[in-house]
Amino acid sequence: MAQLIKLYDYISRYEVDPYRYPGQFIRLKKQQWEKVLNAWEGKTLHSVMKETAEPERNFEMSRKQTIINKLKNKFSKNKDNIESITIPLLIEERAMSEEDLSVEFTTEPKNLEELKSLFLDDIFRFQIRWASSTLLEKSIVEKSVYHDPIIRYFLQSIPDHFLLLYKPVLILQKAPVELDIILISPTEIYCITLLERLSDVTYIGSKENFWIEKGIDFENKILNPLLSLNRTGTVVQKLMKSAGVELPIKKVIISRNSYIDYPVPPYDVILLDKRTYNNWFQQIRGSSSPLKHVQLKATQSILTYGLSSSFKRQEWVKDVE
């Protein structure tokens, strides 16, 4: 399951520490799946779900409040000290309760495949939370995000060691720039533009500002997808060069449900349609390379410029007042 590290202009946990969270997610997911699978095989799944829900959360919140009170008493003569010392310590203390991956199914799985599906659905919601919050702040997530088939498809179909930025907004030269999909693998960076407006049509490509979307009895003009793809590729290339990251950058136009007709496409663009996409995607899914340092460095070089629209968590505001 690919990791969602940046979503639109939402604040992301990965922005805080891109070297820590990718590995932590893989460990949490593996541990929780083993726990859920063992419980299911031992016919104790219901009891495990109860144990991983409120009791642990209540315990951690109680522990957090205890630490708050102790620190407030110790530094009560200096409010600045309370704020400067309490917050960093509370971040670490709250990490377990806030970041633990607990699974709470709403229905009882009937077989192993259904168990896997329910587990992935829970992981999906967990990923959205991580990609829209930190321990101190969070963004308002639109409901449509949880029902976005493209986000779900990429996350649930690609291995854990792939890092996904879904239409991230960056601040470059003091201006916001929205990019296309960026998928960072251990060995390559893919800049991806999707063409999926309609099914079983043909997209006729050219160097002009518009392409033709052609069906059986109609033709439409659509904005040339290369315009946004090239913008994304150029931005990523400049950021990698500035950070000294050496990873191949590949620009890809994908149409999973239709066809692309472009006799002589640009040499640096990969065109994948209904005829060729599956082979490419199976190669991605079959990748077994672990997370690499250069991959995390590439991630940091992009997230450093991320635009984040968020607000302080109310519980932290109250804690330091």
N, C-alpha and C positions, 0 to 999 in steps of 0.2 A: 504494500500500500504506500504510494508516494506520499511525501510529506508536504502539506500546504504551508509554506513559510511566509507568504505575503499574498493578501487578498485586497484588491482595489487600493483604497487609501486607509484601510483599517490598520490600527496598531497591531504589531505582531510580537509574540514572545521571542521569536527568532531574531528580531532586531536587537533585543537586549543582549543576547549571547548566542550568535550563530554557531559557535563551536561546541556549545554544551547541549542544546536542545535536540539536534538531529539524532545523536547517539542515545540520548535519554528516551526519546520517543520509541526507538527500536527496542530498547530494553523493557520499557513499560508495556508495550504491546505484546511482546513475547511472554513476559511474566503473567499478564492477565489472561492471555489465551490459554496458557498451560493450566492456570487455575480454573478457568471456565470449563475447559475440556475434561479435566480430571473430575470436576464436580458433576458434569453431565454423564460421564461414563460411570461414576459411582452413584448416580441417581440422587444426588444431593444439590442439584443446581439451585433449587428454590432457596434453600437455607444459605447458600453462599451469597446469593444476591442480597439477602437481608443483611448479612454480615458486612458486605462491602459498601453498604449505603450510608445511612445516617449515623450509626454509632461512631465510626472512625471520624467522620466529619465533625461531630459534636465534640469528640475528644480533642481534636486538633484546635478547634475554635476556643475551647476552654483553656488549652495550654497557651494559645496565643494571648488570650486576655490576661492570664496570669503573668506572662512576661511583660505585657504592657503596664500592668499595675506596678510591678517591681521597678521597672525603669522610670516610671513617672515619680515614684516615691524617691528614688535615688537621685533624680535630676530635677526635682520639683522647683528648685531655686533658680533654674535657668531654662526657660522655655526653648531657647535655641538649641540647647543640648538635647532636650527631649526629641525635637524634630530631627536633628542631624544624626542622633545615635539610635533612636527607636526604629526609624523606618528601615535602615539597612539590616538591622537584626531581625526585624519582623519579616522581612522578605525571605530570609533563610528559614525562619521558623514556620512560615506559612507555606513554604514550598511543597511539602508533602501533601497537605490537605488540598491545596489548590491544583497541584499538578498530577496527583495520583489518578490513574486511569481506572475508574470503577465502572462496572458494567451493570446496567439495570434494564433487563428485558421487560417489555410490556406484555409479551406473549410467551408461552412455553414452547420451545422448539420441538418439532416432532421427529426430526432426524438430524444427522450430522451436517448435511448441506444447509438446512434451515438454521442450525446453530451458527454456522460460519456466516451466513447472510446477516443474522441479527447482530452478531459480533461486529461485522464490518460496518453496519449502520451506526452502532454506538461509537465506533472508532471515528467514523465520519463526523459525527457531532462533536466529538472531542477535538478533532482537528480544527473545526471551525472556531471552537472556543480559543484554542491556542493561537489561531491566526487572526484573532480579533481582540486580544487582551494581553496584558502583562499582569504582574502581581499588584501593580499600583493603578493601572489604568485599563479602560476597555472602550471599544467602539460599539456603536449601535449597528447590529447586524440586520440587514433586511431579510424578511422571511423568505424571499425568493432564493436566497443563497442556499438554504437547506434543501431546496427542491431543484437546484440547478443541475441538469443531467450531465453537463460537460464537466463541471467540477467533480461530481461524484464518479463519473467514468474514469477520469484521469487518476483520481486518488485510489480508487478501489481496484484498478487494473494494472498498476505499475508497481514495481518493487519498492520496498521501504527506503532504499538508498538513493532514490531519485527525489530531488527537491523542486517543488512546483511554486512558481510565482504566477498567480492568475490575474492578468491585466493589472499589474502593479502601477501605482502612480508615484513617480519620483519627482524630486525637486532638483532641477538642473538649471543653472544660471538664473536662479531666483524665480523660476517659472515651473508650474506643475506640468508633467509630461506623462500621459497615459500610454503604456506599452501593451503589446500583445502578450500571449502566454510565453513564459520562459521556463524551460525544464532543464535543470542542471543535473547531469549524471556524473559519476566519478571520473569519466573520461572525456565528456563532451558537453557543450551547452547548445540546446535547441531553442531557437526562436520560432514560435509556431503561430500561424494564422489559420483560422478555421473558415471553411466555406460550406455552410450547412443550412442555407436558407430554405432550400427545397430538396426533395428527394428525386433521384433519377432524372436530373437535368444535366446539361453540359455547359461548363464554364469555358468560354472561348477567350483565351488570354492574349494580351498584347502589351506593348509598351505605352499605350495611350492611358489617359486618366480613367478610362472606364473599360470594364470587361463586359462581355455579353453573356447573360444567363439564358440559355435556350432550352425550351421544353418542346413537347410535341406540337403544340399549336400557339406558342407565344414566345416572345423575346423581351428581355428586360436589360436595362443597363445597370450595372453595379459598380461602385467605386473600386478601382484597381487595388486588390489586396496587397500588392507589392509595396504600395505607398506606406502603409502602416508596418508591414514586415521589415522593410528596409530601415525605417526609423528605429524600430526595436533593435535590429541587428547592429546598426551604427552606434546606438547608445551603449549596448552591451560591449561591443568591441572597444570603445573608448574607455569604459570603466575597467575592463580587464587589462588594457594596456597601462592605464594609470596605476593599477594595483600590482602590476608585474605578474599577472596570472597568465599562464600559458595553457589554455584549453582550446581545442578547436570549436569554432562557433558555426553552427549550421542553421540556415534559414529554411523553414519548411512551410509549405502551404498544404493543408489537409482538407480533403473532402471525402468523408467516410461513406456518404450515401449518394454521391453523384460522380460525374466525370469531369476531367480537366483536359482541354484540348489546347495545347500551346506548343506548336511544332519546334520552335527554337527558343526555349526559355533561357533566362539569365543563367550563366554558368554556375553561379554560387547559390542557386535556389533549388531545393528538392520539391518536386510536385508529387503528391500522393493522393490518389483517388480511390474509387471503389475497386479498381482492378489491382492496385499495388499497395494499398495501405496496410492490409492485414499482414503481409510478409514483414514489412518494416516494424510493425507494432509487436509482432511475435519475437523479433530480435531484441526489442527493448525489454519485453517481459522476461526474456531468457537471460538477461544480464545478471551475473552473480558477483560482480565486483563490489567490495565493501565501500563504505564512505571513505573518502580520501581528503587529506589536508588541503590540497589544492582546490578541491570542490567546495570546501567550507570557506576557504579564502575568497573564492569567486562569489559565494553567497554573501559574505560580509561586504564585499566591494559594491554590491548592488543595494543591499539593505541600508547601507550607510546613508544613501540619498532618498530613502523612502519617505513619502509624505504620510503622516499619521494624523487622522482626525479622531480624537478620543477625549474622554473626560476622566477625572479622578474617581476611583471607586469610593462610594459613599462611606464604606466601613473604615477606610484609611483616613478619610477626612475627619471623621468623628474621633478616631483613635488618637490623633495628635492635637486635637483642640484642647 
